[in-house]
Amino acid sequence: QVQLVESGGGLVQAGGSLRLSCAASGGTFSRYTMSWFRQPPGKEREFVATISGSGGTTIYTDSVKGRFTISRDNAKNTLYLQMDSLKPEDTAVYYCATRASLGFRIDRSASEYNYWGQGTQVTVSS
């Protein structure tokens, strides 16, 4: 079983920055593709970014390209999301997720993921 715990959310003004962390335990973290999703108020959960096990490949949804950076530290079993130039429309609960399977695959649908953290709230004020 894989356990995921997010942290780092909070309230920030538009234009500000936050760094989210996701601590993983169980499984073989360094071999798993990891992703970030978010769920804005009253909306469906949506894909934000994904990163390969080695960290060498990253994919972003268009709305965050150039502002968000996904990264990982496999020695610490931790996934990160650096969020810069935040906008009010980035307000959401942010989740880390994984299929905990080998090989890199881009999955933008939340239904493809087996393991989720509890989420961390990010609120961007205008």
C-alpha positions in Angstrom: 0.0 0.0 0.0 1.1 3.5 -0.8 0.4 6.4 1.5 0.6 10.0 0.4 0.5 13.1 2.6 0.4 16.6 1.2 1.4 19.8 2.9 2.3 23.4 2.1 -1.1 24.8 1.2 -2.4 28.1 2.5 -3.7 31.6 1.7 -1.6 33.8 -0.7 -2.2 37.0 -2.6 -2.4 36.9 -6.4 1.1 37.0 -7.8 2.6 35.1 -4.9 4.1 31.7 -4.5 3.6 28.5 -2.6 5.4 25.1 -2.6 3.4 22.0 -2.0 5.0 18.8 -0.8 3.8 15.2 -1.0 5.5 12.7 1.3 5.1 9.1 0.1 5.6 5.8 2.0 5.1 2.2 1.0 5.9 0.9 -2.4 8.9 2.0 -4.5 8.5 5.7 -4.9 11.4 6.2 -7.3 9.9 3.9 -9.9 6.4 5.5 -9.9 5.0 8.2 -12.1 3.6 10.9 -9.8 1.0 13.5 -10.5 -0.7 16.6 -9.0 -4.4 17.2 -9.4 -6.6 20.0 -8.1 -10.3 20.4 -7.4 -11.7 24.0 -7.5 -14.8 24.8 -5.5 -17.8 23.2 -7.2 -15.9 21.7 -10.0 -14.4 18.3 -11.1 -10.9 17.2 -10.1 -8.5 18.2 -12.8 -5.0 17.2 -13.9 -2.2 19.7 -13.1 1.1 18.0 -13.8 2.9 14.7 -13.9 6.5 13.5 -13.5 8.3 10.3 -14.4 10.0 8.2 -11.8 13.5 9.6 -12.7 12.2 13.1 -12.8 13.4 13.5 -16.4 10.0 13.9 -18.0 7.4 16.4 -16.9 4.0 17.3 -18.4 1.7 20.2 -17.5 -1.8 21.3 -18.2 -1.8 24.4 -20.4 -3.1 26.8 -17.7 -0.1 26.3 -15.4 2.7 26.1 -17.9 5.5 28.5 -17.2 4.1 29.2 -13.6 4.2 25.8 -11.9 7.1 23.3 -11.6 6.7 19.7 -10.6 9.8 18.0 -9.2 10.7 15.1 -6.9 13.4 14.0 -4.5 13.6 10.2 -4.6 16.0 10.1 -1.8 13.4 11.7 0.4 10.4 10.0 -1.2 8.9 13.4 -1.7 7.1 15.1 -4.6 6.9 18.9 -5.0 4.8 21.5 -6.8 6.4 24.9 -6.9 3.6 27.4 -7.8 4.6 30.9 -8.8 2.6 33.8 -10.2 -0.5 32.5 -8.6 -3.9 33.6 -9.8 -7.3 33.5 -8.1 -8.4 30.8 -10.5 -5.7 28.5 -9.0 -7.8 28.3 -5.8 -8.5 24.6 -5.2 -7.7 21.6 -3.1 -4.5 20.1 -4.4 -3.9 16.4 -4.4 -0.9 14.2 -5.2 -1.7 10.8 -6.8 -0.1 7.8 -8.3 -1.0 4.6 -10.1 1.9 2.9 -8.3 2.8 1.0 -11.4 6.1 0.8 -13.3 6.8 2.7 -16.5 5.9 6.2 -17.5 2.4 6.9 -18.7 0.5 10.2 -19.0 -2.8 9.8 -17.3 -4.9 13.0 -17.1 -8.0 11.3 -15.8 -8.4 11.0 -12.1 -10.1 7.7 -12.5 -6.8 6.1 -13.6 -5.2 6.7 -10.2 -5.2 4.2 -7.3 -3.6 6.2 -4.5 -4.4 9.7 -3.3 -3.4 12.0 -0.6 -5.9 13.8 1.6 -5.4 17.1 -0.2 -4.2 20.5 0.8 -6.1 23.8 0.3 -4.7 26.6 -1.7 -6.5 29.9 -1.7 -5.4 32.8 -3.9 -6.9 36.2 -3.1 -7.2 38.9 -5.6 
